[in-house]
Amino acid sequence: MDLLRKSIERVTPLTNEEWKLIVEKSKRIQLKKGEFLQTQHSFVVYECFVLTGSFKTYIMGENGTETVIFFTFGNEWICDLNAFYHKKQASYNIRALEDSELVVVTKPAKDVLFSKIPKLVNFHIHMIEKANIVLQQRVLDLMNKTSKERYVDFIEKNSGRLQKVNNKNLSSYLGISQEFLSKIKREGEVYNEKAR
């Protein structure tokens, strides 16, 4: 839980009493690889902080095709914002890519935390701003960057996490076929060999 406290205190300092209330109103859960945190169209939605492990957030099309929207790793937040804050059906599936541990909070519990620790609203605003920036950048990247540029960006931002994401999920995230992803990887290996 220290990771969670550090994440909050990067924005908003907490007293020990405030931290104790946060711990009381949240819950630690463990998921095995392949288990769902939430499923598309369900009403079971949490705001979550990933302690360990990794997740993919994706939608399942009517034809059975997965489209990966985000990956979330340890020390990061994950939430279906519209479903969580507006009591809507979940827009996404969120599934563990490996055995994972999270801290989750429900909307009623978060409302209590906001009323008893008003300064958490500042942290909330920071989280929403960060989520919007990530989402906007994702849209801009899809519209303006080539597949290869998106792949290079992903590698640069997630160099220590690549082994957690298989080719199927990565190609879906990049919006390309697995064959084209393999080609991009091969070209990168050839380039790296020549650079040595």
Disulfide bonds with the S-S distance in Angstrom:
none
